[in-house]
Amino acid sequence: MNQNPILVFVCEHGAAKSIVAAAYFKHLASKAELNLRAIARGTNPDPELSPQAIKGLSQDGLTPTEAAPRKLTEADIYSAQRVITFCELPAEYKQQGIIKRWDGVPPISENYEKSRDAIMEHLNQLINDIQSEKRSFL
């Protein structure tokens, strides 16, 4: 099976920050013609997606990459080109792959726009980094 390389976005509940980050990454990667896909996971997933995240993404013209929060697995970590986390990962995942933590993103439940904007700052830098890495191999 030929799948695009994967970025895994992780937040504690897998219902808000990781969902917004994955949806926006998908959008930005497509615009930048990057052959990457993103998934959202949680370390302790909620039963359903955050209503604020769904509403905010909908108003922004985007849809979540996941229908419901899903638990982070070892397979997710091993298959990932990169793992971006908004929370502390369980000890067994810390030494696996390329893991980057994004701090300073406020809760989506308190202010979607502020949280989205903080995520977008990180995503724009990530896209720039990926494009630079891609150019260095050409």
C-alpha positions in Angstrom: 0.0 0.0 0.0 1.4 3.4 -1.0 0.5 5.9 1.7 1.8 9.5 2.1 4.2 10.0 5.0 2.3 10.8 8.2 2.5 13.5 10.8 0.7 12.7 14.1 -0.7 15.5 16.2 -1.3 14.5 19.8 -3.2 16.2 22.6 -4.5 14.7 25.8 -8.1 14.2 24.8 -7.6 13.9 21.1 -10.6 16.0 20.7 -9.5 19.6 20.1 -5.9 20.9 19.6 -4.8 17.8 17.7 -8.0 17.8 15.6 -7.5 21.5 14.7 -3.8 21.1 14.0 -4.4 18.0 11.7 -7.2 19.7 9.8 -5.1 22.9 9.2 -2.0 20.9 8.4 -3.9 19.0 5.7 -5.1 22.3 4.3 -1.6 23.9 4.3 0.2 20.9 3.1 -2.1 20.6 0.1 -1.6 24.3 -0.8 2.2 23.8 -0.5 2.0 20.7 -2.6 3.5 18.6 0.1 2.9 14.8 -0.1 2.1 14.5 3.6 -1.0 13.6 5.6 -1.9 14.3 9.2 -3.8 12.4 11.8 -5.0 13.4 15.3 -4.6 11.2 18.4 -5.1 11.5 22.1 -3.2 10.0 25.1 -6.5 9.8 27.0 -9.2 10.3 24.4 -12.6 11.8 25.0 -15.6 10.0 23.7 -16.3 12.6 21.1 -14.7 15.6 19.3 -14.8 19.0 21.0 -17.9 21.0 19.9 -15.8 24.2 19.9 -13.3 22.6 17.6 -15.9 21.3 15.2 -17.8 24.6 15.1 -14.5 26.6 14.6 -13.2 24.4 11.8 -16.6 24.5 10.1 -16.7 28.3 10.3 -13.1 28.2 8.8 -14.3 26.0 6.0 -12.5 22.9 7.2 -13.5 19.5 8.5 -11.8 17.3 11.1 -9.5 14.6 9.9 -11.1 12.2 12.4 -14.7 11.3 13.1 -14.0 10.7 16.8 -11.0 10.9 19.1 -8.6 8.0 18.8 -6.0 6.7 21.2 -2.3 7.1 20.3 -0.7 3.7 19.6 2.8 2.5 19.1 1.9 1.9 15.5 1.0 5.6 15.1 4.4 6.5 16.5 6.4 4.0 14.4 4.6 5.0 11.2 5.0 8.8 11.7 7.5 10.9 10.0 7.0 13.3 12.9 5.0 13.5 16.1 3.8 16.9 17.3 2.4 16.9 20.8 0.5 19.4 22.9 0.8 17.3 26.1 3.1 15.0 27.9 3.4 11.6 26.2 3.4 8.3 28.1 7.0 7.2 28.9 6.9 4.3 26.4 6.6 6.8 23.5 9.1 9.4 24.5 12.1 7.7 22.9 10.4 6.8 19.6 10.9 8.8 16.4 11.0 12.6 15.9 8.8 14.1 18.6 8.3 17.8 19.1 6.2 19.5 21.8 4.3 22.7 21.1 3.7 24.6 24.3 1.8 27.8 24.7 -1.4 26.9 22.9 -4.4 28.0 24.9 -7.4 25.6 25.4 -9.8 25.6 22.4 -12.7 25.4 24.9 -11.8 28.8 26.2 -11.1 30.7 22.9 -11.0 28.8 19.6 -9.6 31.8 17.6 -6.7 32.4 20.0 -5.9 28.7 20.1 -6.2 28.3 16.3 -3.9 31.3 15.7 -1.3 29.8 18.1 -1.5 26.5 16.2 -1.2 28.3 12.9 2.0 30.0 14.0 3.5 26.6 14.7 2.1 25.1 11.5 3.5 27.8 9.3 6.9 27.3 10.8 6.6 23.5 10.4 5.6 23.9 6.7 8.6 26.2 6.2 10.9 23.7 7.9 9.6 20.8 5.8 10.0 22.8 2.6 13.6 23.7 3.6 14.4 20.1 4.3 12.9 19.1 1.0 15.0 21.6 -0.9 18.2 20.5 0.9 17.7 17.0 -0.6 17.3 18.3 -4.2 
